[in-house]
Amino acid sequence: ARRAQGPLPGQTTGTLDQDADRIALGYFQNGWRAGLLVDRNKVTDSATGLSQHRLAYAIPLAYTFGQNTISGTWGQAKSATINGNKLQDSGAKMLSVSYEYALSKRTQLNVSAIELRNQKNGRYNFWNGSLSGGPQLPQADAGAKTRMLYLGMIHRF
């Protein structure tokens, strides 16, 4: 849980309090990795008493053989609840597939394709923010489908 009102060093002040619970399970064997993540997130404005929460989950899968890894993740955010009232069709589904080739222990080449499909009132975006810097897509873009293709190299120092 993150409380915006705390006096701790580096604590952000403001009126939004965020509480989250996350459960993650994983399985690893013979190059296979599988998981299940469940996340409950609630944000309350302590100045107005308004709150919203949502439940989301994801299932990541991966298989590594030699220097190659093939992976995919399916995820879904359920419709949000605002002050106890469900905002119908405000969720989203996401699917990603990736191929990674290890050049060394710390350097990999990667290609990934991701699609995020919002429901009619869903406003999710990649990076959990809008292009204008806000927390979500503008209302006019509710229901948008977002795609991303990534080709790159990762080096861990």
OpenMM code with the backbone's topology and positions (N, CA, C; nanometers):
from openmm import Vec3, app, unit

residues = "ALA ARG ARG ALA GLN GLY PRO LEU PRO GLY GLN THR THR GLY THR LEU ASP GLN ASP ALA ASP ARG ILE ALA LEU GLY TYR PHE GLN ASN GLY TRP ARG ALA GLY LEU LEU VAL ASP ARG ASN LYS VAL THR ASP SER ALA THR GLY LEU SER GLN HIS ARG LEU ALA TYR ALA ILE PRO LEU ALA TYR THR PHE GLY GLN ASN THR ILE SER GLY THR TRP GLY GLN ALA LYS SER ALA THR ILE ASN GLY ASN LYS LEU GLN ASP SER GLY ALA LYS MET LEU SER VAL SER TYR GLU TYR ALA LEU SER LYS ARG THR GLN LEU ASN VAL SER ALA ILE GLU LEU ARG ASN GLN LYS ASN GLY ARG TYR ASN PHE TRP ASN GLY SER LEU SER GLY GLY PRO GLN LEU PRO GLN ALA ASP ALA GLY ALA LYS THR ARG MET LEU TYR LEU GLY MET ILE HIS ARG PHE".split()
positions = [
    Vec3(0.0848, -0.1187, 0.0000),
    Vec3(0.0000, 0.0000, 0.0000),
    Vec3(0.0886, 0.1241, 0.0000),
    Vec3(0.0487, 0.2219, -0.0738),
    Vec3(0.1217, 0.3479, -0.0768),
    Vec3(0.0259, 0.4567, -0.0322),
    Vec3(0.0627, 0.5266, 0.0707),
    Vec3(-0.0196, 0.6352, 0.1230),
    Vec3(0.0460, 0.7674, 0.0861),
    Vec3(-0.0288, 0.8553, 0.0220),
    Vec3(0.0258, 0.9826, -0.0230),
    Vec3(0.0470, 1.0806, 0.0917),
    Vec3(-0.0110, 1.0533, 0.2083),
    Vec3(-0.0072, 1.1505, 0.3174),
    Vec3(0.1125, 1.1329, 0.4106),
    Vec3(0.1936, 1.0299, 0.3919),
    Vec3(0.3015, 0.9995, 0.4851),
    Vec3(0.4153, 1.0988, 0.4836),
    Vec3(0.4792, 1.1234, 0.5990),
    Vec3(0.5906, 1.2178, 0.6074),
    Vec3(0.7267, 1.1535, 0.5789),
    Vec3(0.7300, 1.0297, 0.5327),
    Vec3(0.8576, 0.9617, 0.5113),
    Vec3(0.9421, 1.0360, 0.4088),
    Vec3(1.0734, 1.0251, 0.4159),
    Vec3(1.1601, 1.0893, 0.3152),
    Vec3(1.1265, 1.0377, 0.1754),
    Vec3(1.1154, 1.1291, 0.0825),
    Vec3(1.0883, 1.0911, -0.0557),
    Vec3(0.9429, 1.0597, -0.0834),
    Vec3(0.8558, 1.0708, 0.0149),
    Vec3(0.7146, 1.0398, -0.0032),
    Vec3(0.6465, 1.1518, -0.0811),
    Vec3(0.5668, 1.1152, -0.1788),
    Vec3(0.4914, 1.2123, -0.2564),
    Vec3(0.3710, 1.2573, -0.1755),
    Vec3(0.3485, 1.3853, -0.1693),
    Vec3(0.2315, 1.4343, -0.0975),
    Vec3(0.1206, 1.4642, -0.1959),
    Vec3(0.0004, 1.4548, -0.1499),
    Vec3(-0.1161, 1.4781, -0.2343),
    Vec3(-0.2366, 1.4137, -0.1698),
    Vec3(-0.3458, 1.4070, -0.2434),
    Vec3(-0.4695, 1.3552, -0.1859),
    Vec3(-0.5027, 1.2142, -0.2307),
    Vec3(-0.4233, 1.1543, -0.3176),
    Vec3(-0.4535, 1.0192, -0.3650),
    Vec3(-0.3802, 0.9144, -0.2826),
    Vec3(-0.4545, 0.8171, -0.2323),
    Vec3(-0.3983, 0.7031, -0.1613),
    Vec3(-0.4198, 0.5798, -0.2481),
    Vec3(-0.3165, 0.4976, -0.2603),
    Vec3(-0.3266, 0.3773, -0.3422),
    Vec3(-0.2965, 0.2557, -0.2578),
    Vec3(-0.3841, 0.1574, -0.2657),
    Vec3(-0.3635, 0.0278, -0.2012),
    Vec3(-0.3674, -0.0779, -0.3095),
    Vec3(-0.2774, -0.1736, -0.3004),
    Vec3(-0.2757, -0.2803, -0.4001),
    Vec3(-0.2355, -0.4117, -0.3340),
    Vec3(-0.2961, -0.5176, -0.3815),
    Vec3(-0.2598, -0.6531, -0.3402),
    Vec3(-0.2244, -0.7292, -0.4661),
    Vec3(-0.1141, -0.8033, -0.4616),
    Vec3(-0.0709, -0.8789, -0.5779),
    Vec3(-0.0295, -1.0189, -0.5342),
    Vec3(-0.0761, -1.1158, -0.6092),
    Vec3(-0.0366, -1.2551, -0.5870),
    Vec3(0.0273, -1.3040, -0.7165),
    Vec3(0.1421, -1.3686, -0.7039),
    Vec3(0.2111, -1.4215, -0.8208),
    Vec3(0.2537, -1.5651, -0.7924),
    Vec3(0.2240, -1.6529, -0.8851),
    Vec3(0.2638, -1.7924, -0.8763),
    Vec3(0.3440, -1.8263, -1.0009),
    Vec3(0.4445, -1.9123, -0.9842),
    Vec3(0.5260, -1.9488, -1.0990),
    Vec3(0.5639, -2.0950, -1.0981),
    Vec3(0.5902, -2.1479, -1.2163),
    Vec3(0.6317, -2.2867, -1.2342),
    Vec3(0.7470, -2.2875, -1.3334),
    Vec3(0.8550, -2.3573, -1.2986),
    Vec3(0.9740, -2.3648, -1.3835),
    Vec3(1.0180, -2.5102, -1.3939),
    Vec3(1.0351, -2.5611, -1.5167),
    Vec3(1.0879, -2.6968, -1.5346),
    Vec3(1.1255, -2.7196, -1.6803),
    Vec3(1.2450, -2.7740, -1.7007),
    Vec3(1.2930, -2.8151, -1.8333),
    Vec3(1.2763, -2.7067, -1.9398),
    Vec3(1.3135, -2.5848, -1.9088),
    Vec3(1.3052, -2.4758, -2.0040),
    Vec3(1.1701, -2.4057, -2.0077),
    Vec3(1.0696, -2.4624, -1.9444),
    Vec3(0.9359, -2.4026, -1.9424),
    Vec3(0.9190, -2.3136, -1.8208),
    Vec3(0.8543, -2.2003, -1.8415),
    Vec3(0.8150, -2.1122, -1.7315),
    Vec3(0.6690, -2.0744, -1.7535),
    Vec3(0.5927, -2.0803, -1.6476),
    Vec3(0.4524, -2.0414, -1.6540),
    Vec3(0.4194, -1.9661, -1.5264),
    Vec3(0.3261, -1.8759, -1.5358),
    Vec3(0.2904, -1.7996, -1.4176),
    Vec3(0.1462, -1.7556, -1.4187),
    Vec3(0.1051, -1.7058, -1.3051),
    Vec3(-0.0261, -1.6450, -1.2877),
    Vec3(-0.0083, -1.5258, -1.1959),
    Vec3(-0.0501, -1.4091, -1.2407),
    Vec3(-0.0446, -1.2885, -1.1587),
    Vec3(-0.1861, -1.2337, -1.1434),
    Vec3(-0.2212, -1.1991, -1.0211),
    Vec3(-0.3510, -1.1383, -0.9922),
    Vec3(-0.3236, -1.0101, -0.9155),
    Vec3(-0.3861, -0.9000, -0.9578),
    Vec3(-0.3599, -0.7702, -0.8976),
    Vec3(-0.4916, -0.6986, -0.8686),
    Vec3(-0.5096, -0.6576, -0.7427),
    Vec3(-0.6238, -0.5755, -0.7033),
    Vec3(-0.5686, -0.4395, -0.6664),
    Vec3(-0.6210, -0.3360, -0.7284),
    Vec3(-0.5689, -0.2022, -0.7082),
    Vec3(-0.6833, -0.1081, -0.6744),
    Vec3(-0.6656, -0.0260, -0.5697),
    Vec3(-0.7684, 0.0696, -0.5287),
    Vec3(-0.7031, 0.2058, -0.5062),
    Vec3(-0.7638, 0.3104, -0.5630),
    Vec3(-0.7167, 0.4471, -0.5455),
    Vec3(-0.8309, 0.5277, -0.4845),
    Vec3(-0.8000, 0.5978, -0.3756),
    Vec3(-0.8986, 0.6811, -0.3077),
    Vec3(-0.8469, 0.8241, -0.2985),
    Vec3(-0.9333, 0.9192, -0.3284),
    Vec3(-0.8998, 1.0603, -0.3114),
    Vec3(-0.9447, 1.0998, -0.1713),
    Vec3(-0.8487, 1.1198, -0.0822),
    Vec3(-0.8819, 1.1484, 0.0579),
    Vec3(-0.9488, 1.2850, 0.0752),
    Vec3(-0.9366, 1.3729, -0.0232),
    Vec3(-1.0000, 1.5047, -0.0138),
    Vec3(-1.1493, 1.4966, -0.0458),
    Vec3(-1.1861, 1.4077, -0.1402),
    Vec3(-1.3258, 1.4004, -0.1832),
    Vec3(-1.3954, 1.2720, -0.1383),
    Vec3(-1.3170, 1.1710, -0.1004),
    Vec3(-1.3748, 1.0422, -0.0637),
    Vec3(-1.4057, 0.9534, -0.1830),
    Vec3(-1.3834, 1.0016, -0.3048),
    Vec3(-1.4085, 0.9216, -0.4243),
    Vec3(-1.3039, 0.8106, -0.4347),
    Vec3(-1.3471, 0.6936, -0.4811),
    Vec3(-1.2521, 0.5841, -0.4968),
    Vec3(-1.2865, 0.5027, -0.6201),
    Vec3(-1.1846, 0.4360, -0.6716),
    Vec3(-1.2062, 0.3412, -0.7802),
    Vec3(-1.1132, 0.2234, -0.7597),
    Vec3(-1.1578, 0.1063, -0.8028),
    Vec3(-1.0708, -0.0103, -0.7954),
    Vec3(-1.0977, -0.1004, -0.9145),
    Vec3(-0.9999, -0.1860, -0.9396),
    Vec3(-1.0118, -0.2816, -1.0492),
    Vec3(-0.9287, -0.4049, -1.0164),
    Vec3(-0.9635, -0.5144, -1.0822),
    Vec3(-0.8946, -0.6422, -1.0686),
    Vec3(-0.8355, -0.6762, -1.2043),
    Vec3(-0.7112, -0.7193, -1.2055),
    Vec3(-0.6464, -0.7571, -1.3306),
    Vec3(-0.5659, -0.8845, -1.3085),
    Vec3(-0.5469, -0.9601, -1.4152),
    Vec3(-0.4637, -1.0785, -1.4056),
    Vec3(-0.3908, -1.1026, -1.5373),
    Vec3(-0.2840, -1.1806, -1.5281),
    Vec3(-0.2030, -1.2114, -1.6460),
    Vec3(-0.1496, -1.3538, -1.6342),
    Vec3(-0.1307, -1.4162, -1.7495),
    Vec3(-0.0731, -1.5506, -1.7565),
    Vec3(0.0456, -1.5456, -1.8523),
    Vec3(0.1681, -1.5397, -1.7986),
    Vec3(0.2873, -1.5419, -1.8846),
    Vec3(0.3365, -1.6859, -1.9047),
    Vec3(0.3810, -1.7166, -2.0258),
    Vec3(0.4381, -1.8466, -2.0603),
    Vec3(0.5671, -1.8235, -2.1380),
    Vec3(0.6655, -1.9099, -2.1172),
    Vec3(0.7905, -1.8980, -2.1924),
    Vec3(0.8571, -2.0345, -2.2032),
    Vec3(0.9297, -2.0529, -2.3113),
    Vec3(1.0076, -2.1745, -2.3307),
    Vec3(1.1455, -2.1345, -2.3812),
    Vec3(1.2498, -2.1821, -2.3134),
    Vec3(1.3880, -2.1527, -2.3503),
    Vec3(1.4549, -2.2805, -2.3980),
    Vec3(1.5202, -2.2724, -2.5128),
    Vec3(1.5979, -2.3843, -2.5667),
    Vec3(1.7245, -2.3263, -2.6280),
    Vec3(1.8369, -2.3692, -2.5745),
    Vec3(1.9649, -2.3135, -2.6187),
    Vec3(1.9693, -2.1650, -2.5917),
    Vec3(1.9995, -2.0866, -2.6959),
    Vec3(2.0075, -1.9415, -2.6825),
    Vec3(1.8750, -1.8727, -2.7169),
    Vec3(1.7697, -1.9484, -2.7372),
    Vec3(1.6416, -1.8965, -2.7828),
    Vec3(1.5364, -1.9009, -2.6720),
    Vec3(1.4526, -1.7983, -2.6684),
    Vec3(1.3375, -1.7975, -2.5783),
    Vec3(1.2169, -1.7475, -2.6560),
    Vec3(1.1096, -1.8245, -2.6495),
    Vec3(0.9817, -1.7846, -2.7065),
    Vec3(0.8876, -1.7632, -2.5896),
    Vec3(0.8177, -1.6489, -2.5899),
    Vec3(0.7293, -1.6207, -2.4766),
    Vec3(0.6022, -1.5515, -2.5220),
    Vec3(0.5048, -1.5576, -2.4364),
    Vec3(0.3783, -1.4908, -2.4612),
    Vec3(0.3108, -1.4594, -2.3283),
    Vec3(0.2290, -1.3572, -2.3284),
    Vec3(0.1531, -1.3216, -2.2090),
    Vec3(0.0129, -1.2808, -2.2510),
    Vec3(-0.0840, -1.3332, -2.1795),
    Vec3(-0.2225, -1.2905, -2.1964),
    Vec3(-0.2649, -1.2259, -2.0666),
    Vec3(-0.3289, -1.1123, -2.0758),
    Vec3(-0.3730, -1.0435, -1.9555),
    Vec3(-0.5084, -0.9787, -1.9751),
    Vec3(-0.5745, -0.9541, -1.8636),
    Vec3(-0.7043, -0.8888, -1.8692),
    Vec3(-0.7235, -0.8013, -1.7459),
    Vec3(-0.7715, -0.6798, -1.7687),
    Vec3(-0.8153, -0.5917, -1.6607),
    Vec3(-0.9670, -0.5935, -1.6644),
    Vec3(-1.0282, -0.6253, -1.5532),
    Vec3(-1.1740, -0.6267, -1.5457),
    Vec3(-1.2253, -0.4828, -1.5404),
    Vec3(-1.3529, -0.4648, -1.5604),
    Vec3(-1.4126, -0.3311, -1.5547),
    Vec3(-1.3902, -0.2683, -1.4182),
    Vec3(-1.3665, -0.1390, -1.4181),
    Vec3(-1.3421, -0.0650, -1.2946),
    Vec3(-1.4720, -0.0440, -1.2172),
    Vec3(-1.4567, -0.0291, -1.0861),
    Vec3(-1.5678, 0.0060, -0.9992),
    Vec3(-1.5365, 0.1421, -0.9397),
    Vec3(-1.6290, 0.2365, -0.9559),
    Vec3(-1.6096, 0.3720, -0.9056),
    Vec3(-1.7152, 0.3993, -0.7995),
    Vec3(-1.6687, 0.4223, -0.6753),
    Vec3(-1.7583, 0.4450, -0.5612),
    Vec3(-1.8651, 0.3370, -0.5492),
    Vec3(-1.8241, 0.2118, -0.5716),
    Vec3(-1.9144, 0.0991, -0.5569),
    Vec3(-2.0002, 0.0690, -0.6781),
    Vec3(-1.9922, 0.1504, -0.7829),
    Vec3(-2.0700, 0.1285, -0.9045),
    Vec3(-1.9787, 0.0830, -1.0171),
    Vec3(-2.0137, -0.0286, -1.0792),
    Vec3(-1.9315, -0.0809, -1.1881),
    Vec3(-1.9442, 0.0071, -1.3119),
    Vec3(-1.8308, 0.0482, -1.3671),
    Vec3(-1.8278, 0.1212, -1.4929),
    Vec3(-1.8246, 0.0159, -1.6036),
    Vec3(-1.9386, -0.0127, -1.6615),
    Vec3(-1.9530, -0.1198, -1.7589),
    Vec3(-1.8561, -0.1060, -1.8759),
    Vec3(-1.8047, -0.2190, -1.9193),
    Vec3(-1.7185, -0.2260, -2.0378),
    Vec3(-1.5982, -0.1334, -2.0300),
    Vec3(-1.5351, -0.1228, -1.9121),
    Vec3(-1.4180, -0.0352, -1.8963),
    Vec3(-1.2882, -0.1143, -1.8808),
    Vec3(-1.2906, -0.2424, -1.9113),
    Vec3(-1.1718, -0.3258, -1.9005),
    Vec3(-1.0937, -0.3319, -2.0307),
    Vec3(-0.9957, -0.4210, -2.0329),
    Vec3(-0.9129, -0.4389, -2.1517),
    Vec3(-0.8494, -0.5774, -2.1494),
    Vec3(-0.8104, -0.6255, -2.2671),
    Vec3(-0.7356, -0.7507, -2.2801),
    Vec3(-0.6075, -0.7205, -2.3552),
    Vec3(-0.5028, -0.7987, -2.3233),
    Vec3(-0.3723, -0.7761, -2.3844),
    Vec3(-0.3106, -0.9104, -2.4206),
    Vec3(-0.2454, -0.9167, -2.5355),
    Vec3(-0.1720, -1.0352, -2.5774),
    Vec3(-0.0370, -0.9903, -2.6306),
    Vec3(0.0695, -1.0569, -2.5858),
    Vec3(0.2029, -1.0270, -2.6381),
    Vec3(0.2728, -1.1577, -2.6733),
    Vec3(0.3530, -1.1543, -2.7773),
    Vec3(0.4377, -1.2670, -2.8158),
    Vec3(0.5770, -1.2120, -2.8426),
    Vec3(0.6786, -1.2871, -2.8015),
    Vec3(0.8170, -1.2402, -2.8152),
    Vec3(0.9095, -1.3544, -2.8529),
    Vec3(1.0160, -1.3173, -2.9219),
    Vec3(1.1267, -1.4089, -2.9484),
    Vec3(1.2534, -1.3371, -2.9048),
    Vec3(1.3369, -1.4069, -2.8297),
    Vec3(1.4620, -1.3484, -2.7813),
    Vec3(1.5773, -1.4430, -2.8124),
    Vec3(1.6869, -1.3849, -2.8625),
    Vec3(1.8071, -1.4618, -2.8910),
    Vec3(1.9200, -1.4072, -2.8039),
    Vec3(1.9822, -1.4925, -2.7244),
    Vec3(2.0896, -1.4504, -2.6340),
    Vec3(2.2232, -1.4491, -2.7075),
    Vec3(2.2793, -1.3290, -2.7212),
    Vec3(2.4139, -1.3167, -2.7779),
    Vec3(2.5193, -1.3522, -2.6734),
    Vec3(2.4879, -1.3227, -2.5472),
    Vec3(2.5741, -1.3544, -2.4335),
    Vec3(2.4847, -1.3597, -2.3096),
    Vec3(2.5462, -1.3758, -2.1915),
    Vec3(2.4682, -1.3786, -2.0676),
    Vec3(2.3943, -1.2485, -2.0413),
    Vec3(2.4516, -1.1372, -2.0874),
    Vec3(2.3940, -1.0060, -2.0563),
    Vec3(2.3366, -0.9326, -2.1769),
    Vec3(2.3475, -0.9885, -2.2973),
    Vec3(2.3020, -0.9190, -2.4175),
    Vec3(2.2083, -1.0081, -2.4990),
    Vec3(2.0909, -0.9536, -2.5294),
    Vec3(1.9918, -1.0275, -2.6061),
    Vec3(1.9337, -0.9422, -2.7176),
    Vec3(1.9002, -1.0079, -2.8282),
    Vec3(1.8222, -0.9467, -2.9353),
    Vec3(1.6773, -0.9879, -2.9112),
    Vec3(1.5826, -0.8963, -2.9377),
    Vec3(1.4440, -0.9258, -2.9064),
    Vec3(1.3522, -0.8681, -3.0127),
    Vec3(1.2475, -0.9436, -3.0460),
    Vec3(1.1387, -0.8934, -3.1283),
    Vec3(1.0089, -0.9302, -3.0557),
    Vec3(0.9211, -0.8311, -3.0409),
    Vec3(0.7955, -0.8517, -2.9693),
    Vec3(0.6819, -0.7835, -3.0437),
    Vec3(0.5642, -0.8454, -3.0368),
    Vec3(0.4417, -0.7854, -3.0896),
    Vec3(0.3385, -0.7898, -2.9775),
    Vec3(0.2721, -0.6761, -2.9565),
    Vec3(0.1772, -0.6645, -2.8464),
    Vec3(0.0516, -0.5955, -2.8978),
    Vec3(-0.0633, -0.6444, -2.8536),
    Vec3(-0.1894, -0.5775, -2.8843),
    Vec3(-0.2691, -0.5632, -2.7561),
    Vec3(-0.3229, -0.4446, -2.7356),
    Vec3(-0.4060, -0.4142, -2.6200),
    Vec3(-0.5423, -0.3711, -2.6744),
    Vec3(-0.6477, -0.4431, -2.6346),
    Vec3(-0.7827, -0.4133, -2.6830),
    Vec3(-0.8694, -0.3663, -2.5673),
    Vec3(-0.9047, -0.2400, -2.5696),
    Vec3(-0.9944, -0.1851, -2.4692),
    Vec3(-1.1384, -0.2233, -2.5003),
    Vec3(-1.2174, -0.2411, -2.3951),
    Vec3(-1.3607, -0.2541, -2.4140),
    Vec3(-1.4164, -0.1163, -2.4495),
    Vec3(-1.5445, -0.1074, -2.4772),
    Vec3(-1.6081, 0.0159, -2.5240),
    Vec3(-1.5732, 0.1387, -2.4392),
    Vec3(-1.5669, 0.1236, -2.3063),
    Vec3(-1.5348, 0.2361, -2.2182),
    Vec3(-1.3945, 0.2260, -2.1581),
    Vec3(-1.3143, 0.1301, -2.2044),
    Vec3(-1.1783, 0.1126, -2.1541),
    Vec3(-1.0850, 0.2189, -2.2081),
    Vec3(-0.9916, 0.2640, -2.1231),
    Vec3(-0.8983, 0.3701, -2.1637),
    Vec3(-0.7542, 0.3349, -2.1293),
    Vec3(-0.7210, 0.2053, -2.1296),
    Vec3(-0.5841, 0.1636, -2.0996),
    Vec3(-0.4927, 0.1954, -2.2166),
    Vec3(-0.3644, 0.2143, -2.1846),
    Vec3(-0.2640, 0.2455, -2.2843),
    Vec3(-0.1339, 0.1789, -2.2408),
    Vec3(-0.0399, 0.1609, -2.3313),
    Vec3(0.0917, 0.1096, -2.2927),
    Vec3(0.1565, 0.2061, -2.1955),
    Vec3(0.2396, 0.1523, -2.1082),
    Vec3(0.3141, 0.2297, -2.0100),
    Vec3(0.2225, 0.2913, -1.9041),
    Vec3(0.0958, 0.2484, -1.9007),
    Vec3(-0.0008, 0.2966, -1.8016),
    Vec3(-0.0134, 0.4479, -1.8038),
    Vec3(-0.0084, 0.5067, -1.9214),
    Vec3(-0.0235, 0.6511, -1.9327),
    Vec3(-0.0577, 0.6900, -2.0746),
    Vec3(-0.1081, 0.8075, -2.0922),
    Vec3(-0.1442, 0.8530, -2.2258),
    Vec3(-0.0259, 0.9238, -2.2912),
    Vec3(-0.0403, 0.9505, -2.4184),
    Vec3(0.0649, 1.0210, -2.4908),
    Vec3(0.0818, 1.1626, -2.4387),
    Vec3(-0.0254, 1.2196, -2.3810),
    Vec3(-0.0174, 1.3547, -2.3271),
    Vec3(0.0354, 1.3576, -2.1844),
    Vec3(0.0725, 1.2414, -2.1294),
    Vec3(0.1300, 1.2369, -1.9958),
    Vec3(0.0304, 1.2057, -1.8867),
    Vec3(-0.0969, 1.1953, -1.9195),
    Vec3(-0.1993, 1.1633, -1.8198),
    Vec3(-0.1991, 1.0159, -1.7847),
    Vec3(-0.2830, 0.9764, -1.6887),
    Vec3(-0.2830, 0.8379, -1.6426),
    Vec3(-0.3500, 0.7396, -1.7368),
    Vec3(-0.4246, 0.7874, -1.8347),
    Vec3(-0.4944, 0.6982, -1.9262),
    Vec3(-0.5243, 0.7704, -2.0564),
    Vec3(-0.5801, 0.6968, -2.1515),
    Vec3(-0.6193, 0.7585, -2.2774),
    Vec3(-0.7287, 0.8621, -2.2537),
    Vec3(-0.7361, 0.9662, -2.3368),
    Vec3(-0.8453, 1.0627, -2.3241),
    Vec3(-0.9808, 0.9945, -2.3455),
    Vec3(-1.0865, 1.0500, -2.2894),
    Vec3(-1.2207, 0.9932, -2.3016),
    Vec3(-1.2590, 0.9715, -2.4475),
    Vec3(-1.2190, 1.0620, -2.5347),
    Vec3(-1.2519, 1.0497, -2.6768),
    Vec3(-1.1932, 0.9237, -2.7395),
    Vec3(-1.0878, 0.8687, -2.6796),
    Vec3(-1.0223, 0.7495, -2.7329),
    Vec3(-1.0640, 0.6214, -2.6613),
    Vec3(-1.1666, 0.6268, -2.5767),
    Vec3(-1.2143, 0.5070, -2.5072),
    Vec3(-1.2475, 0.3992, -2.6093),
    Vec3(-1.2130, 0.2760, -2.5784),
    Vec3(-1.2375, 0.1646, -2.6686),
    Vec3(-1.1291, 0.1428, -2.7722),
    Vec3(-1.0227, 0.2204, -2.7662),
    Vec3(-0.9165, 0.2110, -2.8672),
    Vec3(-0.8411, 0.0781, -2.8592),
    Vec3(-0.7908, 0.0368, -2.9735),
    Vec3(-0.7027, -0.0781, -2.9836),
    Vec3(-0.5625, -0.0243, -3.0070),
    Vec3(-0.4661, -0.0687, -2.9269),
    Vec3(-0.3300, -0.0194, -2.9382),
    Vec3(-0.2383, -0.1362, -2.9728),
    Vec3(-0.1481, -0.1154, -3.0669),
    Vec3(-0.0522, -0.2194, -3.1066),
    Vec3(0.0886, -0.1632, -3.0985),
    Vec3(0.1822, -0.2539, -3.0695),
    Vec3(0.3219, -0.2135, -3.0664),
    Vec3(0.4066, -0.3276, -3.1223),
    Vec3(0.5031, -0.2926, -3.2040),
    Vec3(0.6027, -0.3867, -3.2534),
    Vec3(0.7374, -0.3362, -3.2042),
    Vec3(0.8120, -0.4237, -3.1376),
    Vec3(0.9414, -0.3851, -3.0806),
    Vec3(1.0493, -0.4731, -3.1414),
    Vec3(1.1576, -0.4123, -3.1831),
    Vec3(1.2765, -0.4819, -3.2308),
    Vec3(1.3937, -0.4114, -3.1655),
    Vec3(1.4709, -0.4849, -3.0889),
    Vec3(1.5798, -0.4169, -3.0204),
    Vec3(1.6810, -0.5114, -2.9589),
    Vec3(1.7775, -0.4487, -2.8942),
    Vec3(1.8837, -0.5193, -2.8256),
    Vec3(1.8818, -0.4740, -2.6801),
    Vec3(1.8989, -0.5677, -2.5897),
    Vec3(1.9039, -0.5386, -2.4470),
    Vec3(2.0409, -0.5786, -2.3959),
    Vec3(2.1042, -0.4881, -2.3242),
    Vec3(2.2302, -0.5210, -2.2579),
    Vec3(2.2170, -0.4802, -2.1119),
    Vec3(2.2420, -0.5734, -2.0224),
    Vec3(2.2340, -0.5475, -1.8785),
    Vec3(2.3744, -0.5240, -1.8232),
    Vec3(2.3940, -0.4112, -1.7630),
    Vec3(2.5251, -0.3765, -1.7076),
    Vec3(2.5433, -0.4331, -1.5693),
] * unit.nanometer
topology = app.Topology()
chain = topology.addChain("A")
for resn in residues:
    res = topology.addResidue(resn, chain)
    for name in ("N", "CA", "C"):
        topology.addAtom(name, app.Element.getBySymbol(name[0]), res)
